[in-house]
Structures are given as structure tokens and as C-alpha cells.
Amino acid sequence: MVETRKYWSVALKIIGVLVGAGLLTYLFTKIDTEKTFQLITGIGISVGLIFIPYILVSAFDTVGWKIVFPNPKRAILFQKLLSIRFITEAMLMSIPAGVAVAESMKPLLLKKYLQIPASEGVASVAVKKMLFGAAQGVYLILSVAFGFYWMQASSKSVIGMDGLPWMILGVSVVLIVFFGVGTYAFVNGAIARRLHSLLLRVPFSPLRSLLLRQEEKFVEVDAQLKEFNSLGSGKMVYATLAFTLSWLMEAVETFVILWVLGVDLSFAQVLAFETILSFVRSLIFFVPAGLGVQDLGYVAFFTALGVPDPMTIGGAFILLKRFKELIWIIIGYLILFVSGVRLKEMTVQTS
């Protein structure tokens, strides 16, 4: 069973890389690369602006994460939490199916950097994930509120039918309800023990033996999750607000890159398509950083919104965005290296 799971995990990662690389290659066969590079080389020093929004994305995300730690006596240093965020996001962007790797690394890095027990680390990551998902729902609602006209106008060009804003609104409601209920269940119910009991029913003796040995850890996670109930609704709302601002900074980043390229789109227009593509990227988690799929989406929206020479603009935008991601990936791994934490050592702990 374990070998089968590893096989499918590796297969999914390979498929993700191949799909992303294939789509990106196809896209650039349609782009005039000479015109694209001329556009990029003509930007000048203002290209440095494209790196600023990601700092704000990370800062707001870290603020939200810091809020959800329930123990007021524990010193949660913002800069160390931010470092963990940079490291895990570098993994998320660079590794196929990187979400699973990044999320599993967070409790280990919390223990390494801040001496937070594993059970508390797992609980904090779980609650953060729930609130972050709810914040994405709020983000989608904001995109519909401010970009309804642009979504409706580009609906047929992008999805071949009317009703795009209503679809996005429906998805946003589902996200808020799902993650809102999930958060409530996490902090009020014995989720870990229920999961443990459910897994014990699987007719596989090695898994059952492992679960029986680890039963105490499941109980500890439940105890830690209940501690988060002491946060109260106020802190939950503040954390969700911080995560929503983090999502909004992604739209700001896209707006800044387009502004640097001389593209005249309003922030409402950018918000309208960036929220959709961010959601698509989260669905195709097995493709590293939404490679290829998200890029085609950008070109499709540039075309639908009437951007002049959308293929050239799209090519330049994609190269700048991916270059920016590469720099932050390098920075994330440098932080990991300088901290003295070895990836091999952490990987052994997660296996």
C-alpha cells in the first residue's frame, strides 16, 4: 500500500511537470520572443518594483498566522515566522505537488525555529489553512464586487458562455461555508481522534499497527486544536482579514507588473482575472506554481480585455512573473541553508 502510494505520488509529480512544461512550450511557440525581450529590456530600473508586492503578500500572511497561535505566553517572533513562510513558499513554488511538502514542513520548522511542540505546530497549520481558505472566498467576493462588469464582458471569450461572475460568486460562497464550518469543527470537535478511528477501520495491519502506536499524538493534536477555541471570534476575524489582504496583494503584484510593462488596465480589471487564476492554480496543485496553465489563462484574459498585442505582453508578463518567483525561491532556500537546517534532515523527519 505504501509503495503504491509512493508510485502514484511520483507519477502525479511527473505529470504535473510535463503538463506545465508542455503548455508553456506551446504558448511560447505562439509568441514573438524577439519583441518580448525588447519590451522587457526597455523597462529599466522600474523592474525592481515587481519584487515589492510579494513582501507584502508574505507579511500579511505571517501576521494572520501569528494571530492564530492561542498561547499568549509563548513568544512567536514575527521574523522567524516570516522566514518559515519564505522557506515553505519556495518549496511550494518549486516542487511538483509542493503544497503537501510545504504544509508538512511547517510544523517541523516551527519546532526548529520557535521550539513549538509538533502537536501545536500541526494544529496551528490546520487552523491557518482553514482561515486562509475562507479568506480566499472573501477575496473572490471582492473580485466580483469590483470586477463584475469585466468578468461579464469577458465571460464568453474566456469560458465560452455568459455567467462567469455568478460562477465565481457561487464558488466563493462554497469556500466560505466549507472552510468556515471546517474551522468550527477543528476547534470544537475531536477531529484527529475521529480521523484516527476512521483509519483504524482500514483492513491493513501495518497501518493499524502504526496508528495504534501513534494514538497519543492524535489525542495531543485534538487537545491543541481545542486551545484555539480560546482565540474567540475577534481574533479569527482579524486573522481572516490579514489573509484576505495577503490574497489582495497578489492582485497588486499583477497590477504592478502590467504597469511596469506599460499596460493600461484598472485595478478592478486585474482583480477580476487574478482571483480566478489564483483559484485555478490552487486546484492544479500538482503543477508547480501553476506553470503553463496559469500562463495561458493570463494571455486569454489579456486578449479578452483588449490589451494591445496580447501575445507579446503576455510573454513579457509571464517571463517577469516567473523570474520574480525564481528569485524568491532562491531566497527561500538560502534562508533554509543559512539557518543550518538541512532539507535531507527535514525530509527524513517527514517520512
N, C-alpha and C positions, 0 to 999 in steps of 0.2 A: 504493500500500500504506500509506504514511504517512497519507495523507488518510483512508483507510478506517478506520485505527486510531483517528485523532482523532475521527472521526464516532461510532464505537461507544463511545469513552470518554465523549464528551459525552452521548450517548444514555443510557448507563448511569447517569451522574450525575443527569440529569434524572429518570429513572425512580426512582432512589433517593429523591430529594427528594419526588416526587409520592406514592410509596408511603408514605413516612414521614408526610408531612403528612396524607394521606388517612386512614390508620389512627388517627392522633392525633385528627383531627377527629371521626371516627366514635366513638372512645372517649369524648370529652367531650360528645357528644350524649346519652350514657347516664348522665352524671354530674350530680348536683345541684351546680352551680357555687356557688350561694349557701352551702350547707352546707360545701362545700370551703373557700371563702375564710374563712368563720367559724372553721373549725378552724385554718387557718394563722395568722390574725390573733390567735388566742388563745394562740399558742405563747410569745411574749415573747422575752426576751433569750437563752434557750437555743438559739434558731435558729442562733446563731453556731457552735455545736458541729458543725454539718453540714459546715463547711469544713475541719475539722482532719484527718479521715482522708485526704483527697486529698494533703495534705502528706506524710503517711507513705507513701502509695502511691508518690508521686514520689521520695521519699528512698530507699526500699528499691530501687526500680528503678534509680536512679542509682548506688547502692552496687554493685549487681550489674554494671552496665555498666562502672564504674571498675575492677572486679576483672579483667575480661576483656582489658584492654589489656596486651599482652605486654612492652612496653618499660619496665623499671623505672627507666631513666634519664630518661624523659620525665615532666615534671610535669603530671599530669592534675588540675587544680583541680576539686574537688567542686562548688563553687558555679557554675562555668561550665558544667560538665556538666549540673547541675540546671537551669540556665537554658535550655539546649538542649532538655532534656526538656519543660519548660513550654511552650516555643515550638512544638515539633513536636506535642505533645498538643493544643494549641489548634487547630492545623491539622487534626489527625485528627478532632477532635470537631465542627469547623465546616464542613468541606469534604466534599462527596459523594465517595466512594472516597478519603477522606482518608488511608488507610493508605499508599497508593502515594506520595502527595505528601510525607507526613511522613517516610517512610523514605528517600526520595531527597534530602530536605533535610538529613538528619543529617550525612552526610559533608561537605557544603558548610559547615554551621555549625561542625563540628569544625575545619575548616581556618580559618574566620574567627575563631573564639574561641580555639582552642588551637594553631593553626599545625600541625595534624596533616595529613600528606600525604593526598591524596584516596584513594590505594590502601589506606592503613592505615585510613582512616575507613570505607571501604566494607567492608573485612574485619571491622572491629570491629562494625559494624552487622549484618553477616551472622551472625557468631558469637553476638552478643547475641540475635538473632531466634531462632536455633536453641535456645539455652538457655531463652529465655523461653517458647517453645512447649512444651519439656519440662516446665518449671515449671507450666504450665497443666495438664498431665497429672497432676502430683503434687497440684495444687490440687483437681482433680476426684476423685482418690482420697480425699483428706481429707474432701471433702464426702460421699462415700458412707460412709466410716468413721464419721463423726459424725452423719450425717443419713439413714442407711439407712431407719429406721422412717418418717420423714416423707416421704421420696421414695416409698416403697412405698404409704403411706396415701393420698397424693395422686395416684398414678400414673394411675388411671382417670379422675379429674376433669380432669387436665391433657392426657394424650395418648390417652385412651380405651381403655387396656389396662394390664395389670399389667406389671411388669418394668422400670420406669424406672431404678431404681438399677443394675440389671445392664447396661442400655444405656449408662449414664454410665460405669460401670466399664470396659466394652469400649472406649468412646471414649478414656478416659484411657490405657489400655494402648497403643492405636494412636498417640496423641500422643507418649507417652514413647519408644516404639520408633522412630517416624518421625523425630522431632527429635533423638533420641539418635544414631541412625545418621547423620542429616544432619550433626550436629556433628562426628562422627568423620571423615566423608567430607570435610568442609570443611577440616579442619586436617591431614589426611593425604594428600589427593589433589589432583590438578591440576584442580579443578572448573572454574575460569574458562577454562582452556585447552581443556578438553573442551567447554564450552559454546560457546566461540569456534569450534572445529572443527565442531561440530554446526550452528551458524548459517551457517557458510560453505557448507554443502550446500544452503541455501535458494536456489532458482533465481531470484534477484532481484539484478541487477547493482548498483544503488545501495547496497543493504545490504552486498553483498560488498565493494564499494569502501570503505565506511565501516569495516567490520570489519578489513580489511587495514591501514587507516591507524591503527586503534586497537589493533592486536595487542599492542603493547608494554605497554599499560595492563592488558590481561588477564593478561599474564605477571607484572606488578607485583602485581596483586591476589592471584594464586596465591602469590607469594613472601611477601606479608604474612600470608596465611592460614596458611602453614606456620609462621610465627613464633608463632602462637597455640598451636601444639603444645607450646611450651616452658612453657605455663602449668601443665601437669600436671593430674592428675585432682582433686587437692585444691582448687585454685582454681576449677575447673569446678563442683565440688560446692558451694563457698561461693557462687559466683555464682548457681547454680540455687536455692539456699536463699534468697538475697536476693530473687530474682524471685518465689519462692513466697510469701514474706512480703508482697511487693507485691500479689500476687493476693488474699491473705487480707485485706489492708486494704480491698479493695473490698467484701468482705462486712461488715467492720466499719463501713464508711460506710453501707451499707444498714441495718444494725442501729441505728446512731446516729439516722438519720433517722426510723426507725419508733419508736424510744424517745422522741424529741422529740415525736412525734405521739401518744404515749400508747398505742402498740400493744404488747401483751404477747406477744411471740414470743421464744423462746430463740435463742441464737446458732446452735445446731445447726440449727434450722429455717431460719433466714436463710441459713446456709451452704449448706443443701440446695438452695434455689432460686436463690440468687445465682450459684453456679458454673454452673448450667445456662444461665441467661440471659446470663452473660458469654460462654459458648461460642457461643450463638446470635448474639450481637452480632458476634463475630469472623467468623462465617460470612456475615452480611449486610453485608459491608464497604462495599458501595456505598450503603448508607443511613447518612447522617451520624449518628454516636453511637447507632445502632440505633433511631432515632426511630420511635415508633409501635409497631414490632414488640416491642421490649423492654418498652415500657409496657403493652401488652396482656398480656404474659407476667406482669408483676408483679400485675396485677389478677386474672389466672387463678389464680396461686398464693395470693394473699390469700384468694380465695374458697375454694379447696381446703383451706386450713389453718384455715378457720373464723374468720377475722378479722371482727369485727362491722362491719356496713356497709362491705363491701369496696370498693364503688364510690367512696364519699366518701373513705375512707382512701387508696385508690389514686390518686384525683385529686390529693389533697394531697401525697402522696408524690412523684408524678410532677412536680408543679409545683416542689416544693422541690429535687428532684434536678436538674431541668433548669435551675433558677435557679442552683444551685451550679455547674453546668457552664458556664453563661453567664459567671459571674464569673471562673472560671478561664480561660476562652477570652479574655476581655478582658485579664486579667493576662498571659497568654502573648503576645498581640500587643503589649501595652505594653512588655514586656521586649524584644521584637524591635525595636520602634520606638526605644526609649531606647538600645539598643546601637548604633544607627546603621546597622544592616543594613536594606536596603530589599527588600521582598518582590518587587518587579518585577525588581530586580537579580539576586536569587537564582533567580527563575523563568527568567530568560534563561539562566543557567548550567546549569539542569537540562534545557533544551530541546535 
